Amino acid sequence: MSQAHPVVIAFLNAWKALDEDAYAALFADEFESIDPYGTATTQDGVRQHIHLIRKYWTDLHYEITEAFGDEHHAAVAYRISMRGTGGGWEGQQLTLDCIALVEITDGRISRWREQFDTNVFAKARARAA
C-alpha cells in the first residue's frame, strides 16, 4: 500500500472531527461529491453532509486499508466506524467499508466518488429490531 494523498487524509480527518469548515475548504471552486445517498456540488451541500452525520453519529473513526494515486488522482479504500446518537441508531456501533475515487485540482478535491454497501445500514437496523 502506498501513502494516501494528503488531501484524502485531510478529508477523512475533517469528517472524523465533524468540522464543516475544514471539510468544505477541501473542495475546489467547482466540484462534484457523489456517494450512494446523493450528489453535492455546492459548499452548502457538503456542509449539510457533515451536519447530518453530526445529527445521528458520534465517535467517528477511520482506517485506510489501501491507497494509491498520483498528484491529480487517488483511490483509497477505508473502513469507518461510528456510534449512533439519533434517528433510531442510538447506541448502535456501525462499521462500513468504503472506497473513494478522487480527482484533485490545485491541491483541492474536484471530484469525490464514494461507494459503500448501503445494506450495512439495513442489516444494523434489522439486528436492532
Phi, psi and chi 1 to 4 in degrees:
 res  aa     phi    psi   chi1   chi2   chi3   chi4
   1 MET       -  135.0  175.4 -179.9   74.0      -
   2 SER   -92.2  170.2   65.2      -      -      -
   3 GLN   -67.6  138.4  177.0   87.3   12.2      -
   4 ALA   -69.7  147.2      -      -      -      -
   5 HIS   -56.9  139.0 -167.2  -74.4      -      -
   6 PRO   -54.5  -34.4  -25.2   32.8      -      -
   7 VAL   -69.9  -31.0   77.1      -      -      -
   8 VAL   -68.0  -44.2  170.0      -      -      -
   9 ILE   -62.3  -43.0  -66.5  170.9      -      -
  10 ALA   -62.4  -40.3      -      -      -      -
  11 PHE   -60.8  -49.6  178.0   91.9      -      -
  12 LEU   -66.4  -35.9  -69.2  170.0      -      -
  13 ASN   -66.7  -39.8  -76.8  -24.5      -      -
  14 ALA   -66.2  -39.0      -      -      -      -
  15 TRP   -61.0  -48.8  168.9   83.9      -      -
  16 LYS   -59.5  -39.9  178.5 -178.9  175.3 -178.9
  17 ALA   -81.5   -6.7      -      -      -      -
  18 LEU    54.3   41.5  -63.7  171.3      -      -
  19 ASP   -96.1   95.7 -175.2  -24.2      -      -
  20 GLU   -58.0  -40.9  -66.6  174.0   26.5      -
  21 ASP   -66.9  -47.5  -67.4  -28.1      -      -
  22 ALA   -64.4  -39.7      -      -      -      -
  23 TYR   -62.1  -51.1 -170.8   79.4      -      -
  24 ALA   -65.2  -35.6      -      -      -      -
  25 ALA   -65.9  -18.8      -      -      -      -
  26 LEU   -77.3  -12.3  -67.3  165.9      -      -
  27 PHE   -91.6  141.7  -72.4   92.1      -      -
  28 ALA   -65.4  169.4      -      -      -      -
  29 ASP   -58.5  -39.2  -66.4  -23.1      -      -
  30 GLU  -117.7  124.2  -67.6 -175.4   17.8      -
  31 PHE  -153.8  170.2   68.6   89.0      -      -
  32 GLU  -141.3  126.0 -176.9  176.6   46.0      -
  33 SER  -118.9  119.8  177.8      -      -      -
  34 ILE  -125.4  132.6  -54.3  165.3      -      -
  35 ASP  -141.3  176.9   68.7   30.9      -      -
  36 PRO   -59.0  -14.3  -29.9   38.8      -      -
  37 TYR  -102.2   -2.8  -65.9  107.2      -      -
  38 GLY   152.6 -173.9      -      -      -      -
  39 THR  -126.5  138.0  -59.6      -      -      -
  40 ALA  -121.8  136.9      -      -      -      -
  41 THR  -130.6    8.0   58.7      -      -      -
  42 THR  -129.8  158.5   66.1      -      -      -
  43 GLN   -59.0  -40.9  -67.8  -68.7  -44.8      -
  44 ASP   -61.8  -36.6  -74.2  -18.7      -      -
  45 GLY   -63.5  -43.8      -      -      -      -
  46 VAL   -74.0  -32.1  -66.5      -      -      -
  47 ARG   -64.8  -39.3  -72.3  175.5 -167.9  -82.4
  48 GLN   -63.1  -35.5 -171.5  174.2   57.0      -
  49 HIS   -58.9  -48.9 -179.6   75.6      -      -
  50 ILE   -64.8  -39.8  -69.7  -67.0      -      -
  51 HIS   -59.3  -43.1  175.2   75.7      -      -
  52 LEU   -66.7  -38.7  -72.6  172.9      -      -
  53 ILE   -63.0  -46.3  -66.6  169.9      -      -
  54 ARG   -59.3  -33.8 -178.6 -175.9  -68.0  119.2
  55 LYS   -65.4  -34.0 -174.9  174.6  179.7  178.4
  56 TYR  -118.1  -10.0  -61.9  114.4      -      -
  57 TRP  -136.7  152.1  -57.4   98.7      -      -
  58 THR  -144.6  178.3 -169.3      -      -      -
  59 ASP    52.2   50.3  -63.5  -27.5      -      -
  60 LEU   -78.7  135.1  -76.3   68.0      -      -
  61 HIS  -140.5  156.8  -60.5  -80.2      -      -
  62 TYR  -144.4  155.4   73.3   89.1      -      -
  63 GLU  -137.2  122.0  171.9 -167.0    4.2      -
  64 ILE   -78.5  124.5  -64.9  174.5      -      -
  65 THR  -103.0  -21.9   55.8      -      -      -
  66 GLU  -160.9  141.1 -163.4   69.9   47.0      -
  67 ALA  -155.1  144.5      -      -      -      -
  68 PHE  -159.6  165.0   60.2   92.2      -      -
  69 GLY   155.8 -165.9      -      -      -      -
  70 ASP  -139.7 -161.9   59.0   28.9      -      -
  71 GLU   -61.3  -30.2 -178.0 -179.3   -9.4      -
  72 HIS  -114.7   -5.5  -58.9  -71.2      -      -
  73 HIS  -141.4  145.5  -57.5   90.1      -      -
  74 ALA  -146.5  147.8      -      -      -      -
  75 ALA  -128.7  131.9      -      -      -      -
  76 VAL  -141.0  132.8   60.3      -      -      -
  77 ALA  -106.5  135.4      -      -      -      -
  78 TYR  -150.8  158.0   53.3  100.6      -      -
  79 ARG  -115.9  127.6 -179.8  171.1  -66.2  118.2
  80 ILE  -112.1  152.5   60.8  173.8      -      -
  81 SER  -138.5  149.1   63.9      -      -      -
  82 MET  -160.0  159.1   49.9 -159.6  175.2      -
  83 ARG  -115.9  132.5 -172.7  172.5   48.3   82.8
  84 GLY   -72.5  143.5      -      -      -      -
  85 THR  -126.8   -6.8   58.6      -      -      -
  86 GLY  -167.3 -179.5      -      -      -      -
  87 GLY    63.7   26.7      -      -      -      -
  88 GLY    87.7   -0.5      -      -      -      -
  89 TRP   -98.7    4.6  -65.2  103.4      -      -
  90 GLU   -48.8  123.5  -66.3   84.6  -12.9      -
  91 GLY    78.1   -8.5      -      -      -      -
  92 GLN   -81.0  134.3  -70.5 -170.6   57.6      -
  93 GLN   -95.1  130.1 -174.1   70.9   28.3      -
  94 LEU  -124.7  133.7 -172.0   72.3      -      -
  95 THR  -121.1  135.2  -59.8      -      -      -
  96 LEU  -139.3  127.4 -169.3   60.6      -      -
  97 ASP   -88.5  131.3  -70.5  -47.3      -      -
  98 CYS  -128.8  159.1  -55.6      -      -      -
  99 ILE  -139.3  140.2 -173.0  165.0      -      -
 100 ALA  -131.6  137.9      -      -      -      -
 101 LEU  -107.8  127.7  -58.9  175.8      -      -
 102 VAL  -127.7  135.2 -172.9      -      -      -
 103 GLU  -109.6  136.1  -65.6  176.1   20.6      -
 104 ILE  -123.8  128.9  -59.0  154.3      -      -
 105 THR  -126.2  122.6  -55.1      -      -      -
 106 ASP    51.8   39.9  -61.7  -33.9      -      -
 107 GLY    77.4    8.6      -      -      -      -
 108 ARG  -127.3  159.1  -66.6  168.4   69.2 -160.8
 109 ILE   -76.7  121.1  -62.0  166.9      -      -
 110 SER  -101.9  -20.4   52.5      -      -      -
 111 ARG  -153.6  126.0 -170.4  160.5 -162.3  -99.8
 112 TRP  -123.0  116.0  180.0  -83.5      -      -
 113 ARG  -118.3  107.3  178.0   70.4  167.7  113.1
 114 GLU  -112.3  140.3 -179.7 -179.8   66.6      -
 115 GLN  -129.3  144.6  -74.4  -65.4  -41.8      -
 116 PHE  -158.1  164.3   53.5   84.2      -      -
 117 ASP   -81.4  105.5 -177.6   -0.5      -      -
 118 THR   -67.5  -16.2   55.9      -      -      -
 119 ASN   -65.2  -20.0  -75.0  -34.4      -      -
 120 VAL   -58.0  -40.3  169.6      -      -      -
 121 PHE   -66.3  -43.7  -68.9   99.3      -      -
 122 ALA   -62.8  -42.3      -      -      -      -
 123 LYS   -65.1  -39.3  -70.0  174.5 -172.8  172.8
 124 ALA   -65.3  -40.4      -      -      -      -
 125 ARG   -62.1  -42.6  -74.8  -87.9 -167.4 -159.4
 126 ALA   -64.0  -39.8      -      -      -      -
 127 ARG   -64.3  -34.2  -79.6 -166.6  -48.7  -92.2
 128 ALA   -78.5  -20.7      -      -      -      -
 129 ALA   -74.5      -      -      -      -      -
